[in-house]
Amino acid sequence: MSSAPDSYPSVFDVHYEDFQTQVIAASSEQPILVDFWADWCGPCHALAPHLKRIIDEHAGRLRLAKVEVDEGENMRLAGHYRVRGFPTVILFRHGEERGRFSGARSRIQINHWLQEHLPE
């Protein structure tokens, strides 16, 4: 996998309006995890540092898009992807969903999940 250009942050906020460009199209360049979360969600806050650490450990080979579902039109994204609870993390590669999980997980569990869904 190639590294992301320096102009692309490894962790970034994304919204309904720019999801197609920032996630779907960009996932052709490198895999992107999308974290559907809410500020009121305790498990979301528990998962966040583990996701950040995973991104740091993958050193530019993987990016993380954060979707705050209570902002603007973002709940429409959650509905479109049939997100039933928060947090839900979906892995996109080449514009397609490659896997998902819901709820808080440890860094080790997330790494195992990534190995299953992103063998490259």
C-alpha positions as CSV (number, residue, x, y, z in Angstrom):
1,M,0.0,0.0,0.0
2,S,1.2,3.5,-0.7
3,S,1.4,6.2,1.9
4,A,-1.0,9.1,1.8
5,P,0.3,12.4,0.6
6,D,1.1,14.8,3.4
7,S,-1.8,17.0,2.4
8,Y,-4.2,14.3,3.5
9,P,-4.6,14.1,7.3
10,S,-4.7,10.6,8.7
11,V,-7.7,11.4,11.0
12,F,-10.3,13.8,9.7
13,D,-13.9,14.9,10.2
14,V,-16.2,14.2,7.3
15,H,-19.8,15.3,6.6
16,Y,-22.7,14.3,4.4
17,E,-21.8,16.9,1.8
18,D,-18.2,15.7,1.2
19,F,-18.5,12.0,2.1
20,Q,-18.5,10.9,-1.6
21,T,-15.2,12.7,-2.3
22,Q,-13.5,12.4,1.1
23,V,-14.3,8.7,1.7
24,I,-15.7,6.8,-1.3
25,A,-13.5,8.3,-4.0
26,A,-10.4,8.6,-1.7
27,S,-10.7,4.9,-0.7
28,S,-9.4,4.0,-4.1
29,E,-6.1,5.5,-3.0
30,Q,-5.9,3.9,0.4
31,P,-8.3,2.2,2.8
32,I,-10.5,4.4,5.0
33,L,-12.1,3.5,8.3
34,V,-15.3,5.5,9.0
35,D,-16.2,6.0,12.6
36,F,-19.9,6.8,13.0
37,W,-20.1,8.3,16.5
38,A,-22.1,10.6,18.8
39,D,-20.9,13.0,21.5
40,W,-23.4,11.5,24.0
41,C,-22.2,7.9,23.4
42,G,-19.9,6.6,26.1
43,P,-18.6,3.6,24.0
44,C,-17.8,6.0,21.2
45,H,-15.4,7.9,23.5
46,A,-13.9,4.6,24.7
47,L,-13.2,3.5,21.1
48,A,-11.8,6.7,19.8
49,P,-8.3,6.4,21.3
50,H,-7.9,2.9,20.1
51,L,-8.8,3.9,16.6
52,K,-6.3,6.8,16.7
53,R,-3.6,4.5,17.9
54,I,-4.3,2.0,15.1
55,I,-4.1,4.8,12.5
56,D,-0.7,5.9,14.0
57,E,0.6,2.3,14.0
58,H,-0.3,1.9,10.3
59,A,1.8,5.1,9.6
60,G,-0.1,6.5,6.5
61,R,-1.4,3.2,5.1
62,L,-4.8,3.7,6.5
63,R,-7.0,6.8,7.3
64,L,-9.8,7.4,9.7
65,A,-12.9,9.5,8.8
66,K,-15.0,10.6,11.8
67,V,-18.8,11.2,11.2
68,E,-20.5,12.9,14.1
69,V,-24.0,11.7,13.5
70,D,-25.7,14.6,15.3
71,E,-24.2,17.2,13.0
72,G,-26.1,18.6,10.1
73,E,-27.1,16.0,7.5
74,N,-24.8,13.3,8.9
75,M,-27.6,11.1,10.3
76,R,-28.6,10.6,6.6
77,L,-25.2,8.9,6.1
78,A,-25.8,6.6,9.0
79,G,-29.2,5.8,7.6
80,H,-27.8,5.2,4.1
81,Y,-25.3,2.7,5.5
82,R,-27.9,1.1,7.8
83,V,-26.0,2.0,11.0
84,R,-28.1,0.6,13.8
85,G,-26.0,1.7,16.9
86,F,-23.0,3.8,17.8
87,P,-20.2,3.5,17.5
88,T,-20.1,1.7,14.2
89,V,-16.9,1.5,12.2
90,I,-17.0,0.7,8.4
91,L,-14.0,-0.1,6.3
92,F,-14.0,1.3,2.7
93,R,-11.6,0.2,0.0
94,H,-12.0,1.0,-3.7
95,G,-15.3,2.7,-3.0
96,E,-16.9,-0.4,-1.4
97,E,-17.6,-1.5,2.1
98,R,-15.2,-4.3,3.1
99,G,-16.4,-4.9,6.7
100,R,-17.9,-3.3,9.8
101,F,-18.2,-3.6,13.5
102,S,-20.2,-2.0,16.2
103,G,-19.4,-1.2,19.8
104,A,-16.2,-0.5,21.6
105,R,-13.3,-2.9,20.9
106,S,-9.7,-3.1,22.1
107,R,-6.8,-2.1,19.9
108,I,-5.9,-5.8,19.6
109,Q,-9.4,-6.8,18.5
110,I,-9.5,-4.0,15.9
111,N,-6.1,-5.1,14.5
112,H,-7.4,-8.7,14.2
113,W,-10.5,-7.4,12.5
114,L,-8.4,-5.3,10.1
115,Q,-6.2,-8.4,9.2
116,E,-9.4,-10.3,8.3
117,H,-10.9,-7.5,6.2
118,L,-7.8,-5.9,4.7
119,P,-5.4,-8.7,3.9
120,E,-3.2,-6.6,1.7
